[in-house]
């Protein structure tokens, strides 16, 4: 296991289309996070899962966004009816819950461009 | 709402010099992280700071945490070109389950010139 894997790395879509991204976390990690990062800004938290349960969602996560982690392993993030403002880097991270000094390891991200 | 402010946001410095990046946060937190990001790449974890007075060092980088002042610093000693990157601090609250969703600063874009 070489780390958190995200696919695709790049996605260009037309406004109004739906897109889905996939994240495969580090295998023994039970927590998985989604963040969004726009140019020149820090990552913004979107949501996280512990195993298959979605425990927290940011108010940034509009109704057009949905995330799943069906078997507590990989996760998908779907954006419906994309808008130009959705253009960003979508980062996935994973960690092992239960350790006080745990840290989150980030994937390479999926860069979304909505035209 | 937890807010995290970094300064400076942009820093250009010469090799061999020392400098400090500051990270202030607005509410009580018990975990602070420093990450590095190279252009077009993901975030690399540098330090995790958990308690007041915590200090960690790795090579030319040293991070410290003052929870009473809600301040963390990242000190660069005798900078080298390879340290050019964007540095983020991130703050979270430990809820017993691990790393909850973090709040990041805007980042400090560091350029080290020969």
Interface residues (C-beta under 8 A of the other chain):
Chain A: X31 X33 X40 X41 X42 X43 X44 X45 X47 X48 X50 X56 X58 X91 X93 X95 X96 X97 X98 X99 X100 X101 X102 X103 X104 X105 X106 X107 X108 X109
Chain B: X4 X33 X35 X41 X42 X43 X44 X45 X48 X50 X88 X90 X94 X97 X98 X99 X100 X101 X102 X103 X104 X105 X106 X107
